[in-house]
Amino acid sequence: MGRSSTPPPLEDVRVPATPGPSLPKATIPPSPDRPGFGSVGSVSKSKEKRKASPPAVTERSLTGRIQKSTRTTTSSVLDVLSVVDNASVEKKAISLMDMPGEIRNIIYSYACPNDRQALLVHRPRIASLRPRTQLDRNRPLRSDLVEREQARRVPEIGRDGRRRRESFTLERQSNRPFFGLTQVSRQLRAEFRPLYMHRQEVGMDMKDIDGYLTTFYSEAPELLNALVLPPSREDDLPFSGNVTIAIGDDIKASGDPSPGIDLLPFLDIWANSYKIEAGFGRYLQNSYNATMDGEAKDLYRLFGRLVQKDRQCSTMNIKWRTILRERSLASVRVYRKPAASVLVPYVWVRTLNSPSPVCMPQPYIHIIYRRGAGEPWMHGENSMIPDGWLEERGFGEMEYFKVKVGVESTARRSDNP
């Protein structure tokens, strides 16, 4: 299943298969002059001085046509030693932060050449999105394979005269060898963190999104409130990331007056940031068929894309993207198993784990507009949707969820200023 990313500008919409632009270089102040060049200048001046002075002519040179320099070998050696001493004094140890910004960016790119990093799971005690289990932990690392190959090629003779194979001891490789760059200093963390967050895939359960955003994007709400609305906006939020949201099988009905999972906080950050790749997935299953997973395909529409038959994503839906970037919504709640009521009747739904449809309360996605940002036909939280409105915004012909649209009530507005 394709992965959605932060959409390009309105006037330049790319096909999902086209790779997006690379991350910008970190804004790093220019560093002082490069060391070690003062001695080069002194050497060149010394050479020019020697060239300018005429050679001394002795009596022997007039008779025997042999020129003899007035500078002795000892004085030349002293000059060379003086130049070496000056160069050694000026040559000091250069730290990473003293290097020019361009060089530091090159080092950052060398630090993480492998795009396939270990998947971080936000709640590892519950489950994982990939086989990070005992089977995965027992798999041979690259260093183990190299060690075996070296032992095979380099046999040794033991004391008993027999050939034995002794392998070399190699340091165990890490799946995240460049993580330490985010823990050195504030400046280094600020420069390297965007690249690290984009390369490092993070997985979490859908119900744990709020906790993840609070931990790693705590400054996002304040930045979103200060963000200029389009078309006057010049820059998006400086966030980047690679997130996979897991759709768990443990669904519980709730009679809470405000059930459901609100995905708007994540959608706000995703739509208004520089580059955040996001998608939905399932926990590891032996017989998973992505083409039959209507629930996951419907959730992908929240990222403005339709999952096609070849499992590729369509182009970005401009109208839905504009709604998110203008911050016109109050909430986008996903009700996977709502409590049955008059407004939520029982229907036959084909789930992923059942070969035949099952009777259950109708799952739905509820899109609530902010008061003052809704359209004229929106008179409540459950308004009558005009024909063609859902299709124009990418929510037509849903396979699993039903979509409800409305505007927030006065009571909800007072509770959520």
RAPE-V234869 format. One record per run of one state. SS is the DSSP state (~ for helix, > for strand, _ for the rest). FROM is the first residue (numbers start at 0). LEN is the number of residues. If there is no record, write none. Layout:
# RAPE-V234869
ss->SS from->FROM len->LEN
ss->SS from->FROM len->LEN
This chain:
# RAPE-V234869
ss->_ from->0 len->3
ss->> from->3 len->1
ss->_ from->4 len->33
ss->~ from->37 len->15
ss->_ from->52 len->6
ss->~ from->58 len->6
ss->_ from->64 len->8
ss->~ from->72 len->18
ss->_ from->90 len->5
ss->~ from->95 len->3
ss->_ from->98 len->2
ss->~ from->100 len->11
ss->_ from->111 len->8
ss->> from->119 len->2
ss->_ from->121 len->12
ss->~ from->133 len->4
ss->_ from->137 len->4
ss->~ from->141 len->12
ss->_ from->153 len->1
ss->> from->154 len->3
ss->_ from->157 len->5
ss->> from->162 len->3
ss->_ from->165 len->13
ss->~ from->178 len->5
ss->_ from->183 len->2
ss->~ from->185 len->14
ss->_ from->199 len->2
ss->> from->201 len->4
ss->~ from->205 len->11
ss->_ from->216 len->3
ss->~ from->219 len->6
ss->_ from->225 len->11
ss->> from->236 len->11
ss->_ from->247 len->6
ss->> from->253 len->1
ss->_ from->254 len->6
ss->> from->260 len->2
ss->_ from->262 len->1
ss->~ from->263 len->8
ss->_ from->271 len->1
ss->> from->272 len->10
ss->_ from->282 len->7
ss->~ from->289 len->3
ss->_ from->292 len->1
ss->~ from->293 len->10
ss->_ from->303 len->3
ss->> from->306 len->1
ss->_ from->307 len->5
ss->> from->312 len->1
ss->_ from->313 len->4
ss->~ from->317 len->8
ss->_ from->325 len->3
ss->> from->328 len->7
ss->_ from->335 len->2
ss->> from->337 len->1
ss->_ from->338 len->7
ss->> from->345 len->4
ss->_ from->349 len->8
ss->> from->357 len->4
ss->_ from->361 len->2
ss->> from->363 len->6
ss->_ from->369 len->19
ss->~ from->388 len->4
ss->_ from->392 len->9
ss->> from->401 len->6
ss->_ from->407 len->2
ss->~ from->409 len->6
ss->_ from->415 len->2
